[in-house]
Amino acid sequence: MSSEIIETDAGTARITWHPAKKARLVLAVSHGAGGGIEARDLQALAAVLPVHGVTVALVEQPWRVAGKKVASAPKTLDIGWRGIWPAVAKPGLPVVSGGRSAGARVACRTATELGAAAVLALSFPLHPPGKPEKSRADELLGAGVPTLVVQGGNDPFGKPAEFPEGDFELVEVPYGDHGFAVPKRAEIGQEEALEIITGRVVEWTRTLG
């Protein structure tokens, strides 16, 4: 594991690399608007995927590196993501653009422009909680590359059944909330929930290269 500082037009970003010994893909994945790369799903992917030939680059957006508590506007997030792209593409491997929550929206919005091989959308915020009329489905549907959505069954930002038909795959994590936390009363435990995420992502990446 190593860290790399990247200067972007939106400020200083940071990449934490989890390299695979014989990498065939790079998964560049960023955090949401309310947290960082310590999110349970991001850490689980960084621990598991390198064994399966996928180098994981955990990306911290400039606002997070600067210690701010509130995320930048969507356009600024996109600028930051564009700024780190040359670094994640440098190994010369196909790059999967990924993110959780707000990071998933960034990945979808910029995928075609940046030449991403695919998009991994973790906890895609289909709408603000309690406001299904304010849909962001157009961002997801407009990704333009193979897309995997991993969504908690109880995500207030959009439950799996709320998603429209479209050219993407969707995996449900039963009982999971927006951070894939499962309640103690659930029929699956927290580790099992994370295994659903990592197992499906591993399978999906095998179809990409």
C-alpha positions as CSV (number, residue, x, y, z in Angstrom):
1,M,0.0,0.0,0.0
2,S,1.3,3.5,-0.9
3,S,-0.1,7.0,-1.1
4,E,0.3,9.5,-3.9
5,I,-0.6,13.2,-3.8
6,I,-2.1,14.6,-7.0
7,E,-2.6,18.3,-7.8
8,T,-5.9,18.9,-9.6
9,D,-7.7,22.1,-10.7
10,A,-10.0,21.5,-7.8
11,G,-7.1,21.2,-5.2
12,T,-4.9,18.5,-3.8
13,A,-6.3,15.0,-4.1
14,R,-4.8,11.8,-2.7
15,I,-4.7,8.2,-4.0
16,T,-4.0,5.2,-1.8
17,W,-2.8,2.3,-3.9
18,H,-3.6,-1.3,-3.1
19,P,-1.7,-3.0,-5.9
20,A,-2.2,-6.5,-7.4
21,K,0.9,-8.5,-8.1
22,K,-0.4,-9.4,-11.6
23,A,-2.9,-6.7,-12.3
24,R,-5.2,-6.8,-15.3
25,L,-7.4,-3.9,-14.2
26,V,-7.3,-0.8,-12.1
27,L,-10.4,0.1,-10.0
28,A,-10.3,3.8,-9.1
29,V,-12.9,4.3,-6.5
30,S,-13.9,7.4,-4.5
31,H,-15.9,8.1,-1.4
32,G,-19.2,9.9,-0.8
33,A,-20.2,13.3,0.4
34,G,-20.4,12.3,4.1
35,G,-17.2,10.3,4.6
36,G,-13.9,9.1,3.3
37,I,-12.1,6.1,2.0
38,E,-12.5,4.4,5.4
39,A,-16.0,3.4,4.4
40,R,-16.6,-0.3,5.0
41,D,-17.3,-1.2,1.4
42,L,-14.3,0.6,0.0
43,Q,-11.9,-1.0,2.6
44,A,-13.4,-4.4,1.9
45,L,-12.8,-4.0,-1.9
46,A,-9.3,-2.8,-1.3
47,A,-8.6,-5.9,0.8
48,V,-10.1,-8.5,-1.5
49,L,-9.7,-7.4,-5.1
50,P,-5.9,-7.3,-5.4
51,V,-5.8,-11.0,-4.9
52,H,-8.0,-11.4,-8.0
53,G,-5.8,-9.3,-10.3
54,V,-7.4,-5.9,-9.7
55,T,-5.3,-3.0,-8.4
56,V,-7.5,-0.7,-6.2
57,A,-6.9,3.0,-6.1
58,L,-8.8,4.6,-3.3
59,V,-9.3,8.3,-4.2
60,E,-9.8,11.1,-1.7
61,Q,-11.3,14.2,-3.3
62,P,-9.6,17.6,-2.6
63,W,-12.3,18.7,-0.2
64,R,-11.6,15.7,1.9
65,V,-7.8,16.1,1.8
66,A,-8.3,19.7,2.9
67,G,-10.1,18.6,6.0
68,K,-13.5,20.1,5.0
69,K,-16.7,18.5,6.3
70,V,-18.9,19.4,3.4
71,A,-18.4,18.1,-0.1
72,S,-17.8,20.4,-3.0
73,A,-20.4,21.0,-5.7
74,P,-20.9,18.2,-8.3
75,K,-19.0,20.1,-11.0
76,T,-16.1,20.6,-8.7
77,L,-16.1,16.9,-7.8
78,D,-16.0,16.1,-11.5
79,I,-13.0,18.4,-11.9
80,G,-11.2,16.7,-9.1
81,W,-11.9,13.3,-10.7
82,R,-10.6,14.4,-14.1
83,G,-7.5,15.6,-12.4
84,I,-6.6,12.2,-10.8
85,W,-7.4,10.2,-14.0
86,P,-4.0,10.4,-15.6
87,A,-2.5,8.9,-12.4
88,V,-4.9,5.9,-12.3
89,A,-4.5,5.4,-16.1
90,K,-0.6,5.5,-15.9
91,P,-0.2,1.7,-15.3
92,G,-1.6,1.3,-18.9
93,L,-4.4,-1.0,-17.8
94,P,-8.2,-0.7,-18.3
95,V,-9.6,1.5,-15.6
96,V,-12.9,0.9,-13.9
97,S,-14.3,4.2,-12.6
98,G,-16.0,3.7,-9.3
99,G,-17.4,5.5,-6.3
100,R,-19.8,5.3,-3.5
101,S,-22.8,7.7,-3.2
102,A,-21.7,11.1,-4.6
103,G,-18.6,9.4,-5.9
104,A,-20.8,7.0,-7.9
105,R,-22.5,10.0,-9.5
106,V,-19.1,11.4,-10.5
107,A,-18.0,8.1,-12.0
108,C,-21.2,7.9,-14.1
109,R,-21.0,11.5,-15.3
110,T,-17.4,11.3,-16.5
111,A,-17.1,7.7,-17.6
112,T,-17.4,8.1,-21.4
113,E,-15.3,11.3,-21.4
114,L,-12.4,9.7,-19.5
115,G,-12.5,6.5,-21.4
116,A,-13.4,4.3,-18.4
117,A,-13.7,0.6,-19.1
118,A,-16.7,0.3,-16.8
119,V,-18.4,1.9,-13.8
120,L,-18.9,0.5,-10.3
121,A,-21.6,2.4,-8.5
122,L,-21.8,1.7,-4.8
123,S,-24.9,3.0,-3.0
124,F,-25.9,5.1,-6.0
125,P,-28.1,8.0,-4.6
126,L,-31.0,7.7,-7.0
127,H,-32.8,10.5,-5.2
128,P,-32.6,12.5,-1.9
129,P,-34.2,10.6,1.0
130,G,-38.0,11.0,0.9
131,K,-37.9,12.8,-2.5
132,P,-38.2,10.2,-5.2
133,E,-39.4,12.8,-7.6
134,K,-35.9,14.3,-7.7
135,S,-34.4,11.4,-9.6
136,R,-30.8,11.2,-10.7
137,A,-31.5,8.2,-12.9
138,D,-30.3,10.1,-16.0
139,E,-26.7,10.1,-14.6
140,L,-26.7,6.4,-14.1
141,L,-28.4,5.6,-17.5
142,G,-26.0,8.0,-19.3
143,A,-22.8,6.3,-18.1
144,G,-22.3,4.7,-21.5
145,V,-20.1,1.8,-20.3
146,P,-20.8,-1.5,-18.6
147,T,-22.1,-0.6,-15.1
148,L,-22.6,-2.5,-11.9
149,V,-24.8,-1.0,-9.2
150,V,-24.5,-2.4,-5.7
151,Q,-27.4,-1.2,-3.5
152,G,-28.5,-1.8,0.0
153,G,-32.0,-3.2,0.4
154,N,-33.0,-0.5,2.8
155,D,-31.1,2.5,1.2
156,P,-33.1,5.6,1.8
157,F,-31.5,7.2,-1.3
158,G,-33.1,4.5,-3.4
159,K,-34.0,0.9,-2.8
160,P,-33.3,-1.6,-5.5
161,A,-36.9,-1.9,-6.6
162,E,-37.0,1.9,-7.3
163,F,-34.3,1.7,-10.0
164,P,-35.5,2.0,-13.6
165,E,-34.9,-0.5,-16.3
166,G,-31.6,0.2,-18.0
167,D,-28.4,-1.1,-19.4
168,F,-26.8,-1.9,-16.0
169,E,-26.6,-4.7,-13.6
170,L,-27.9,-4.3,-10.0
171,V,-26.9,-6.3,-7.0
172,E,-28.9,-6.0,-3.8
173,V,-27.3,-6.3,-0.3
174,P,-30.2,-7.4,1.8
175,Y,-31.1,-5.2,4.8
176,G,-28.2,-2.8,4.0
177,D,-28.5,0.9,4.5
178,H,-26.7,3.6,2.5
179,G,-23.4,2.6,4.1
180,F,-24.2,-1.1,3.8
181,A,-24.7,-1.4,7.5
182,V,-27.1,-4.2,8.4
183,P,-29.2,-4.2,11.6
184,K,-28.6,-6.8,14.3
185,R,-32.0,-8.3,13.7
186,A,-31.1,-9.0,10.0
187,E,-30.8,-12.6,8.7
188,I,-27.3,-11.8,7.6
189,G,-24.4,-10.4,9.5
190,Q,-22.1,-7.5,8.6
191,E,-19.3,-9.7,7.3
192,E,-21.7,-11.6,5.1
193,A,-23.1,-8.3,3.7
194,L,-19.5,-7.3,2.8
195,E,-18.9,-10.7,1.2
196,I,-21.9,-10.2,-1.0
197,I,-20.3,-6.9,-2.3
198,T,-16.8,-8.2,-2.8
199,G,-17.9,-11.5,-4.2
200,R,-20.1,-9.9,-6.9
201,V,-17.6,-7.3,-7.8
202,V,-14.9,-10.0,-8.2
203,E,-17.2,-11.9,-10.5
204,W,-18.1,-8.8,-12.5
205,T,-14.5,-7.7,-13.0
206,R,-13.6,-11.1,-14.5
207,T,-16.0,-10.2,-17.4
208,L,-14.1,-7.0,-18.0
209,G,-10.6,-8.3,-18.7
